[in-house]
């Protein structure tokens, strides 16, 4: 089944699919999973190779999923892979290290 993307259903706050701040929420159905896009995004510039660009365009043409979604998915994969290098909270069940005497 090819990927599909649609706007999110209307919200109770506005009734027209926009969030309270007026931005559209987007919901994408990709690889048999639903990806709900966050309302706020930060604009940035990246440089990719011509080969990467062509492959992303082809992927978009075949799936109709925006290239930006694939780029964000790739970033998420890298962040997950390197989770151990990122600051974060300790697990609640983690035992604190023993004190040296």
CORWOJO-V281072 format. One record per backbone hydrogen bond with DSSP energy under -1.0 kcal/mol. NH is the residue of the N-H (numbers start at 1). CO is the residue of the C=O. Records with the same first field share a line. If there is no record, write none. Layout:
# CORWOJO-V281072
NH->CO ; CO
This chain:
# CORWOJO-V281072
4->29
6->27
8->25
15->11
19->23
22->19
25->17
27->6
28->35
29->4
30->33
33->30
35->28
37->26
53->49
54->50
55->51
56->52
57->53
58->54
59->55
60->56
61->57
62->58
63->59
64->60
70->66
71->67
72->68
73->69
74->70
75->71
76->72
77->73
78->74
79->75
80->76
81->77
82->78
83->80
85->82
86->83
94->91
